[in-house]
Amino acid sequence: MYITRDSISVNSARILYLPQRLTLFLSTSTSVATNMQSLTTPASVSKRKQACNSCRQRKKRCDGERPACSLCRKWGLRCDFAVPAATLPFLDDYSPQLWGNFMGDQSLFPSDPASFGIINPMQDPYRGFEMPMGFDMPTMNPLQSASSANTFSLSNHATEADFLTEVTLPPFDTLLSLVSIFFSDYQNMIPCFHEASFYSELNSGTLQNEAPFLLYSICAMAAHLHPDPFINNQQAAWYNQAKFLYDLTPRNANHAIRTIQTALCLICHGMTTGDYSMCWLLLGKAWRQAASLGINKIDSSHATELIKERLEGLEEDEKKQYLPWQQWAGKSAMEKEECRRTLWLLYIMDRNMSWPSGWPSAIAERHFKVDIPVTNAVFQGMSKDTVPEPSNNAPFVRNLNSLIDSTSIAKTPLNPLHYLVVAHVLVGRIAEHIHSLHDPPDTPEYAQECEALDASLLRLRLSLPRAMSSVLEAPPEDRPQVVWLNVILNSMAMLLHYREASYSSAEESRAIFIRAVIAAKNTALIVKDTARISIRLLYNFPVLCSIYFASCILLIHWRLEKDDSCKGDMEIIKLVLDKAAEEYTVLGGKYQRALKRDLERSHNDLVKLRNVGYKGLLADCSAWEG
């Protein structure tokens, strides 16, 4: 089905999305439309050749307009056709008016494509993702004035077809309430935002102009907690809009930290909506954006001095030619600390996606030199005038014993993020070993490495202060991260000790599996203690994953060993997953259905699951519904 230009308001500029297809339309003023010459294509030319080279390369629908199709005009790309038209009118005379009609008073794209900072015409946008298709795909209109409140409602376009959807940021008051919800409910999961500077940029309109994709992602995360049902219904549209805009960001993004923070928000939300593959790919893009700007080595004195030596004495133009990438440099201690937190959260998300699935991690430790962040209180107390003090940050080292010893400075004042960083470095090492393609599980080297990693895990547990090992004794503001830390510690123990039984004697195999059972029971105890405070503390996708992992081991031990002490734990976990399914239909429902199916397993199935080890659960996950 096609929509003609006549069916759309002449002075509007929208992107229209049809089911299974993305069709882009750009309408200009009537005077501009009449000035464009009518172009024809020879009948011998196939339909495929009517598409421009850019659209054909991206496998997008092209309207074939000359001299530039609407998609290329909209994105500021060079538009070339395999079959040249007889006459090609130039855009020079009306390009300013074209851009003005498209973006209104707040033009995102300059009239000169050569100065276009978001998309480089000589470099394709990142092709790691397919642009979302379908009915709920939003429009490419990312900016809205903070004072404008009438463009948010779809009622203004009631005369158009029902399937036309226009997505903008909400009115400023609504946007403020969504940001407030985000900071109150998600800041503990993504503690990389300096709240005071964020609100300052929001109130001044800087964020709306420079990083609308971040605001869309925040709105998507907070929408389901807003009391207005209409706001709830915008969640999917805002999420898709944020993905769409982030997909357009190039390798050397202009607003690097906000761009990577957008990726973090999209990953956190995408994991709750079942968009797992997109999250995995998106994280890889965010990491490469950070690496291309040198953010991954902001605390590497060796790399910094090497660059300074190479650039010494060169003119500014020569420096640009010598370095094929931009080097990000924080302007203040606050910006550098925000950068450290953002990069470490990206690292943590990377490890959280790789250890349960066996997928390769994206971030290599050897190319990651970022100091461990300071406490949240110190970070939030910073300003743009704060003087950098490198001694405040513990350096990141790859030696596990030295890294674990560094937690001694995190006890007073308490720094939960420091412990989370160390724990996820360790879980990354464990996941690399468990999922390695090199050392078979039947070799002595494999068992020795497991014992060494288990010793490091024990060392980390013993370094925890009481406030970090008990959710009941943790400060209220730190409880979400304390829950997260302890369930990931238990998951590491389960990974190490839930091994394939055929590689050891029956007695030894049983003794090893008992250690996994103990870790699973510890997770169940954390679930009980947390539920007494607030069950919402468990609605963190890494936490829910660990809870389900524990339930698998408890179920095997309960049924095969007739240990009724596990029955009560299983009942509590089942109730928690049922509640999680009400909060997050896709993620919670996935674990809810999986546990229901596990409870229906036969005795022989459970014996096989125990004997095959953790990788047996990976193979079984492919059969999950949803």
URZINOR-V704586 format. One record per residue. N is the residue number from 1. RES is the residue in one small letter. SS is DSSP state (A for helix, B for strand, O for the rest). BURIAL is b if it has 16 or more other C-alpha atoms within 10 Angstrom, else e. D_LAST is the distance of its C-alpha to the last C-alpha in Angstrom with 2 decimals. Layout:
# URZINOR-V704586
N;RES;SS;BURIAL;D_LAST, N;RES;SS;BURIAL;D_LAST
This chain:
# URZINOR-V704586
1;m;O;e;30.33, 2;y;O;e;32.62, 3;i;O;e;34.08, 4;t;O;e;37.71, 5;r;A;e;39.36, 6;d;A;e;41.33, 7;s;A;e;38.33, 8;i;O;b;37.78, 9;s;O;e;40.09, 10;v;O;e;42.59, 11;n;O;e;42.80, 12;s;O;b;39.09, 13;a;O;b;36.97, 14;r;O;b;33.25, 15;i;B;b;30.32, 16;l;B;b;28.66, 17;y;B;b;25.13, 18;l;B;b;24.29, 19;p;O;e;21.00, 20;q;O;e;20.19, 21;r;B;b;23.54, 22;l;B;b;25.28, 23;t;B;b;28.86, 24;l;B;b;31.22, 25;f;O;b;34.42, 26;l;O;b;37.26, 27;s;O;b;40.06, 28;t;O;b;43.36, 29;s;O;e;46.43, 30;t;A;e;48.44, 31;s;A;e;51.27, 32;v;A;e;49.06, 33;a;A;e;47.48, 34;t;A;e;50.93, 35;n;A;e;52.13, 36;m;O;e;49.53, 37;q;O;e;50.91, 38;s;O;e;49.35, 39;l;O;e;48.16, 40;t;O;e;47.86, 41;t;O;e;46.44, 42;p;O;e;48.32, 43;a;O;e;47.07, 44;s;O;e;47.00, 45;v;O;e;44.26, 46;s;O;e;40.80, 47;k;O;e;37.97, 48;r;A;e;36.30, 49;k;A;e;39.53, 50;q;A;b;39.61, 51;a;O;b;36.81, 52;c;O;b;38.11, 53;n;A;b;37.68, 54;s;A;b;35.49, 55;c;A;b;32.92, 56;r;A;e;33.07, 57;q;A;e;32.43, 58;r;A;e;29.36, 59;k;O;e;28.17, 60;k;O;b;28.42, 61;r;O;e;29.98, 62;c;O;b;33.69, 63;d;O;b;36.04, 64;g;O;b;38.99, 65;e;O;b;41.29, 66;r;O;b;44.35, 67;p;O;b;45.43, 68;a;O;b;41.95, 69;c;O;b;38.69, 70;s;A;b;37.03, 71;l;A;b;34.17, 72;c;A;b;36.76, 73;r;A;b;38.91, 74;k;A;b;36.09, 75;w;A;b;35.15, 76;g;O;b;38.75, 77;l;O;b;38.35, 78;r;O;e;41.08, 79;c;O;b;40.78, 80;d;O;b;42.41, 81;f;O;b;42.64, 82;a;O;e;43.53, 83;v;O;e;45.93, 84;p;O;e;48.11, 85;a;O;e;49.19, 86;a;O;e;52.90, 87;t;O;e;53.12, 88;l;O;e;50.73, 89;p;O;e;51.41, 90;f;O;e;50.81, 91;l;O;e;48.54, 92;d;O;e;51.07, 93;d;O;e;52.69, 94;y;O;b;49.68, 95;s;A;b;47.03, 96;p;A;e;47.79, 97;q;A;e;47.47, 98;l;A;b;44.25, 99;w;A;b;42.62, 100;g;A;b;44.05, 101;n;A;b;42.63, 102;f;A;b;39.21, 103;m;A;b;38.84, 104;g;O;b;41.49, 105;d;O;e;43.60, 106;q;O;e;41.14, 107;s;O;e;40.94, 108;l;O;b;38.27, 109;f;O;b;39.74, 110;p;O;e;43.47, 111;s;O;b;45.47, 112;d;O;e;46.37, 113;p;A;b;43.44, 114;a;A;e;45.26, 115;s;A;e;44.88, 116;f;O;b;41.21, 117;g;O;b;39.74, 118;i;O;b;36.01, 119;i;O;b;35.76, 120;n;O;b;38.35, 121;p;O;b;39.42, 122;m;O;e;40.25, 123;q;O;e;36.90, 124;d;O;e;33.57, 125;p;O;b;30.83, 126;y;O;b;28.27, 127;r;O;e;26.39, 128;g;O;e;23.58, 129;f;O;b;21.16, 130;e;O;e;20.62, 131;m;O;b;21.53, 132;p;O;b;18.70, 133;m;O;b;19.28, 134;g;O;e;18.71, 135;f;O;b;20.03, 136;d;O;b;19.33, 137;m;O;b;21.08, 138;p;O;b;24.00, 139;t;O;b;27.60, 140;m;O;b;29.64, 141;n;O;b;31.90, 142;p;O;b;31.31, 143;l;O;b;34.52, 144;q;O;b;35.89, 145;s;O;b;39.05, 146;a;O;b;38.79, 147;s;O;e;41.17, 148;s;O;e;39.43, 149;a;O;e;37.58, 150;n;O;e;37.66, 151;t;O;b;35.33, 152;f;O;e;32.19, 153;s;O;e;32.18, 154;l;A;e;31.08, 155;s;A;e;33.90, 156;n;A;e;36.32, 157;h;A;e;34.74, 158;a;O;e;34.51, 159;t;O;e;36.81, 160;e;O;e;34.35, 161;a;O;e;31.51, 162;d;O;e;28.53, 163;f;O;e;26.16, 164;l;O;b;28.23, 165;t;O;b;26.75, 166;e;O;b;28.78, 167;v;O;b;27.40, 168;t;O;b;29.89, 169;l;O;b;30.23, 170;p;O;b;30.95, 171;p;O;b;34.56, 172;f;A;b;36.07, 173;d;A;e;36.13, 174;t;A;b;32.44, 175;l;A;b;31.74, 176;l;A;b;33.85, 177;s;A;e;32.00, 178;l;A;b;28.60, 179;v;A;b;30.20, 180;s;A;e;31.66, 181;i;A;b;28.31, 182;f;A;b;26.97, 183;f;A;b;29.97, 184;s;A;e;29.89, 185;d;A;b;26.21, 186;y;O;b;25.16, 187;q;O;e;28.49, 188;n;O;b;28.17, 189;m;O;b;24.96, 190;i;O;b;26.42, 191;p;O;b;30.16, 192;c;O;b;31.48, 193;f;O;b;32.91, 194;h;O;b;36.57, 195;e;A;e;36.40, 196;a;A;e;39.96, 197;s;A;b;39.93, 198;f;A;e;36.52, 199;y;A;e;37.90, 200;s;A;e;41.10, 201;e;A;e;39.38, 202;l;A;b;37.30, 203;n;A;e;40.44, 204;s;A;e;42.38, 205;g;O;b;39.78, 206;t;A;e;39.48, 207;l;A;b;35.73, 208;q;A;b;35.27, 209;n;A;b;37.40, 210;e;A;b;36.50, 211;a;O;b;32.85, 212;p;A;b;31.10, 213;f;A;b;27.81, 214;l;A;b;28.02, 215;l;A;b;28.62, 216;y;A;b;25.71, 217;s;A;b;23.34, 218;i;A;b;25.02, 219;c;A;b;24.79, 220;a;A;b;21.04, 221;m;A;b;20.68, 222;a;A;b;23.17, 223;a;A;b;22.45, 224;h;A;b;20.24, 225;l;A;e;23.15, 226;h;O;e;25.79, 227;p;O;e;27.44, 228;d;O;e;27.64, 229;p;A;e;24.83, 230;f;A;e;25.79, 231;i;A;b;25.19, 232;n;A;b;21.72, 233;n;A;e;20.89, 234;q;O;b;22.08, 235;q;A;b;19.52, 236;a;A;b;17.35, 237;a;A;b;20.65, 238;w;A;b;22.26, 239;y;A;b;19.45, 240;n;A;b;19.62, 241;q;A;b;23.39, 242;a;A;b;23.54, 243;k;A;b;21.56, 244;f;A;b;23.87, 245;l;A;b;26.98, 246;y;A;b;26.09, 247;d;A;b;25.49, 248;l;O;b;29.11, 249;t;O;b;30.59, 250;p;O;b;32.74, 251;r;O;b;33.44, 252;n;O;b;36.28, 253;a;O;b;34.86, 254;n;O;b;37.65, 255;h;O;e;36.12, 256;a;A;b;34.65, 257;i;A;b;33.67, 258;r;A;b;32.08, 259;t;A;b;30.14, 260;i;A;b;28.75, 261;q;A;b;28.08, 262;t;A;b;25.99, 263;a;A;b;23.89, 264;l;A;b;23.48, 265;c;A;b;22.37, 266;l;A;b;19.87, 267;i;A;b;18.42, 268;c;A;b;18.31, 269;h;A;b;16.62, 270;g;A;b;14.25, 271;m;A;b;13.01, 272;t;A;b;12.20, 273;t;O;e;10.34, 274;g;O;b;8.13, 275;d;O;b;11.02, 276;y;A;e;11.81, 277;s;A;e;13.83, 278;m;A;b;15.77, 279;c;A;b;16.69, 280;w;A;b;18.00, 281;l;A;e;20.03, 282;l;A;b;21.20, 283;l;A;b;22.56, 284;g;A;b;24.54, 285;k;A;b;26.10, 286;a;A;b;27.04, 287;w;A;b;28.67, 288;r;A;b;30.68, 289;q;A;b;31.78, 290;a;A;b;33.05, 291;a;A;b;34.77, 292;s;A;b;36.41, 293;l;O;b;38.02, 294;g;O;b;39.13, 295;i;A;b;37.22, 296;n;A;b;36.07, 297;k;A;b;39.75, 298;i;O;b;41.21, 299;d;O;b;42.73, 300;s;O;b;44.02, 301;s;A;e;47.78, 302;h;A;e;48.34, 303;a;A;e;46.14, 304;t;A;e;47.60, 305;e;A;e;51.18, 306;l;A;e;50.62, 307;i;A;e;49.47, 308;k;A;e;52.43, 309;e;A;e;54.86, 310;r;A;e;53.63, 311;l;A;b;53.80, 312;e;O;e;57.13, 313;g;O;e;59.74, 314;l;O;e;57.48, 315;e;O;e;57.49, 316;e;A;e;54.39, 317;d;A;e;53.80, 318;e;A;e;54.29, 319;k;A;e;51.73, 320;k;A;e;49.08, 321;q;A;e;50.00, 322;y;A;e;50.04, 323;l;O;e;46.62, 324;p;O;e;43.90, 325;w;O;e;41.62, 326;q;O;e;42.13, 327;q;O;b;42.65, 328;w;O;b;41.13, 329;a;O;e;43.54, 330;g;O;e;42.95, 331;k;O;e;45.76, 332;s;O;b;45.85, 333;a;A;b;44.89, 334;m;A;b;42.26, 335;e;A;b;40.57, 336;k;A;b;40.71, 337;e;A;b;39.20, 338;e;A;b;36.38, 339;c;A;b;35.88, 340;r;A;b;35.84, 341;r;A;b;33.21, 342;t;A;b;31.02, 343;l;A;b;31.34, 344;w;A;b;30.74, 345;l;A;b;27.57, 346;l;A;b;26.40, 347;y;A;b;27.43, 348;i;A;b;25.62, 349;m;A;b;22.30, 350;d;A;b;22.90, 351;r;A;b;23.46, 352;n;A;b;20.49, 353;m;A;b;18.16, 354;s;A;b;20.18, 355;w;O;b;20.95, 356;p;O;b;17.55, 357;s;O;e;16.39, 358;g;O;e;19.81, 359;w;O;e;19.74, 360;p;O;b;23.28, 361;s;O;b;24.33, 362;a;O;b;25.92, 363;i;O;b;28.80, 364;a;O;e;31.76, 365;e;A;e;33.95, 366;r;A;e;37.10, 367;h;A;e;36.52, 368;f;O;b;35.62, 369;k;O;b;38.68, 370;v;O;b;37.88, 371;d;O;b;39.58, 372;i;B;b;37.74, 373;p;O;b;37.57, 374;v;O;b;39.98, 375;t;O;b;39.16, 376;n;A;b;37.38, 377;a;A;e;40.60, 378;v;A;e;42.64, 379;f;A;b;40.16, 380;q;A;b;39.97, 381;g;O;e;43.76, 382;m;O;b;44.32, 383;s;O;e;45.59, 384;k;O;e;46.42, 385;d;O;e;49.87, 386;t;O;e;48.77, 387;v;O;e;50.58, 388;p;O;e;48.47, 389;e;O;e;49.20, 390;p;A;e;47.63, 391;s;A;e;48.69, 392;n;A;e;46.17, 393;n;O;b;43.22, 394;a;B;b;42.66, 395;p;O;b;42.43, 396;f;O;b;39.42, 397;v;O;b;40.59, 398;r;O;e;38.80, 399;n;O;e;40.74, 400;l;A;b;38.55, 401;n;A;e;41.54, 402;s;A;e;42.99, 403;l;A;b;39.69, 404;i;A;b;39.28, 405;d;A;e;42.92, 406;s;A;b;42.31, 407;t;A;b;40.36, 408;s;A;e;43.78, 409;i;A;e;44.26, 410;a;A;b;40.98, 411;k;O;b;42.31, 412;t;O;e;44.84, 413;p;O;e;43.58, 414;l;O;b;40.11, 415;n;O;b;37.66, 416;p;A;b;34.09, 417;l;A;b;32.87, 418;h;A;b;35.41, 419;y;A;b;33.96, 420;l;A;b;30.38, 421;v;A;b;31.68, 422;v;A;b;33.44, 423;a;A;b;30.53, 424;h;A;b;28.18, 425;v;A;b;30.93, 426;l;A;b;31.09, 427;v;A;b;27.37, 428;g;A;b;27.51, 429;r;A;e;30.39, 430;i;A;b;28.71, 431;a;A;b;25.54, 432;e;A;b;27.88, 433;h;A;b;29.72, 434;i;A;b;26.90, 435;h;O;b;25.08, 436;s;O;e;28.40, 437;l;O;e;29.16, 438;h;O;e;32.84, 439;d;O;e;33.76, 440;p;O;e;32.70, 441;p;O;b;31.92, 442;d;O;e;35.00, 443;t;O;e;37.48, 444;p;A;e;39.68, 445;e;A;e;38.78, 446;y;A;b;35.10, 447;a;A;b;36.15, 448;q;A;e;38.72, 449;e;A;b;36.31, 450;c;A;b;33.97, 451;e;A;e;37.02, 452;a;A;e;38.05, 453;l;A;b;34.69, 454;d;A;b;34.69, 455;a;A;e;38.18, 456;s;A;b;37.06, 457;l;A;b;34.27, 458;l;A;e;36.92, 459;r;A;e;39.23, 460;l;A;b;36.71, 461;r;A;b;36.08, 462;l;A;e;39.84, 463;s;A;b;40.29, 464;l;O;b;38.16, 465;p;O;b;40.25, 466;r;A;e;39.67, 467;a;A;b;38.02, 468;m;A;b;35.29, 469;s;A;b;34.65, 470;s;O;b;34.42, 471;v;O;b;32.23, 472;l;O;b;34.84, 473;e;O;e;37.65, 474;a;O;b;35.95, 475;p;O;e;37.11, 476;p;A;e;34.84, 477;e;A;e;34.08, 478;d;A;b;33.06, 479;r;A;b;30.85, 480;p;A;b;27.44, 481;q;A;b;28.55, 482;v;A;b;30.18, 483;v;A;b;26.98, 484;w;A;b;25.15, 485;l;A;b;28.11, 486;n;A;b;28.42, 487;v;A;b;24.84, 488;i;A;b;24.91, 489;l;A;b;28.26, 490;n;A;b;26.91, 491;s;A;b;23.99, 492;m;A;b;26.70, 493;a;A;b;28.61, 494;m;A;b;25.70, 495;l;A;b;25.08, 496;l;A;b;28.80, 497;h;A;b;29.38, 498;y;O;b;26.38, 499;r;O;b;27.95, 500;e;O;b;28.25, 501;a;A;b;30.86, 502;s;A;e;32.73, 503;y;A;e;34.40, 504;s;O;e;36.51, 505;s;O;e;38.41, 506;a;A;e;36.83, 507;e;A;e;38.63, 508;e;A;e;37.75, 509;s;A;b;34.09, 510;r;A;b;33.97, 511;a;A;e;35.75, 512;i;A;b;33.32, 513;f;A;b;30.26, 514;i;A;b;32.02, 515;r;A;b;31.95, 516;a;A;b;28.16, 517;v;A;b;28.22, 518;i;A;b;30.61, 519;a;A;b;28.39, 520;a;A;b;25.43, 521;k;A;b;27.85, 522;n;A;b;28.95, 523;t;A;b;25.43, 524;a;A;b;25.29, 525;l;A;e;28.72, 526;i;A;b;27.64, 527;v;A;b;24.78, 528;k;A;b;27.46, 529;d;A;b;29.95, 530;t;A;b;27.60, 531;a;A;e;26.42, 532;r;A;e;30.14, 533;i;A;e;30.42, 534;s;O;e;27.25, 535;i;A;e;23.67, 536;r;A;e;22.69, 537;l;A;b;24.12, 538;l;A;b;21.11, 539;y;O;b;18.58, 540;n;O;b;18.88, 541;f;A;b;15.96, 542;p;A;b;18.31, 543;v;A;b;19.46, 544;l;A;b;16.16, 545;c;A;b;15.42, 546;s;A;b;18.95, 547;i;A;b;18.70, 548;y;A;b;15.88, 549;f;A;b;17.97, 550;a;A;b;20.96, 551;s;A;b;19.44, 552;c;A;b;18.92, 553;i;A;b;22.60, 554;l;A;b;23.86, 555;l;A;b;22.29, 556;i;A;b;23.93, 557;h;A;b;27.22, 558;w;A;b;27.23, 559;r;A;b;26.76, 560;l;A;e;28.89, 561;e;A;e;31.63, 562;k;O;e;31.74, 563;d;O;e;31.69, 564;d;O;e;31.22, 565;s;A;e;31.39, 566;c;A;b;27.72, 567;k;A;b;26.80, 568;g;A;e;27.45, 569;d;A;b;25.47, 570;m;A;b;22.41, 571;e;A;e;22.89, 572;i;A;b;23.17, 573;i;A;b;20.06, 574;k;A;b;18.09, 575;l;A;e;19.64, 576;v;A;b;18.86, 577;l;A;b;15.11, 578;d;A;b;15.31, 579;k;A;b;17.24, 580;a;A;b;14.99, 581;a;A;b;12.11, 582;e;A;e;14.84, 583;e;A;b;15.75, 584;y;O;b;12.54, 585;t;A;b;9.87, 586;v;A;b;7.02, 587;l;A;b;8.85, 588;g;A;b;10.54, 589;g;A;b;7.95, 590;k;A;b;6.22, 591;y;A;b;9.88, 592;q;A;b;10.80, 593;r;A;b;8.85, 594;a;A;b;10.04, 595;l;A;b;13.47, 596;k;A;e;13.66, 597;r;A;e;13.18, 598;d;A;b;15.71, 599;l;A;e;18.15, 600;e;O;e;18.31, 601;r;O;e;19.32, 602;s;O;e;22.85, 603;h;A;e;25.72, 604;n;A;e;25.82, 605;d;A;e;22.18, 606;l;A;b;22.95, 607;v;A;e;26.17, 608;k;A;e;24.49, 609;l;A;b;22.05, 610;r;A;b;25.11, 611;n;A;b;27.15, 612;v;A;b;24.79, 613;g;O;b;24.33, 614;y;A;b;21.71, 615;k;A;b;20.85, 616;g;A;e;19.71, 617;l;A;b;16.79, 618;l;A;e;15.97, 619;a;A;e;16.07, 620;d;A;e;13.94, 621;c;A;e;11.03, 622;s;O;e;10.51, 623;a;O;e;9.59, 624;w;O;e;6.63, 625;e;O;e;3.80, 626;g;O;e;0.00
